[in-house]
Amino acid sequence: MPHSVDIDSIRSHWRSRGFSCDIWTDPPGQTWEDYTHGVDELVMVLEGDVEFEIDRRILRPAVGEEIAIPAGVRHSVRNRGRSTSRWLYGYKTSAPA
C-alpha cells in the first residue's frame, strides 16, 4: 500500500511553526529552475517522482519526507516521473504559534 500523507495534520503542524501550506501539482516533465526566496520554505512530496536540487545537492525524497529550504538558497524542482506529481510547499510567514 502506498504511503499517504494526512494533509490537514501537516498543514496544522506547519502553521504552528509559522509556515503557510499549499498543494502544488506538476505535469510529467515540468521543471522549475534556479529559484530563491526571501524566506524559509518547506516542501513535502505527496505523490510522484519529484527531484529537488538545493544548493547543487540533489534530493529525491520519499512521500511524506519534509525538506527545509533556507531563505536565499538557490533551488530547482523537477517532476522526473511519467505521471502528475503533487507536493506541499509552505513559506515562513510568522514566528511559531
Protein Blocks (a to p, Z undefined) as FASTA:
>chain_A
ZZdddfklmmmmmmmnopacddddddehiacehiadfbdcddddfbdjddddeehiacdd
dehiacdddehiacddddfbfbdcdddddddfbdcZZ
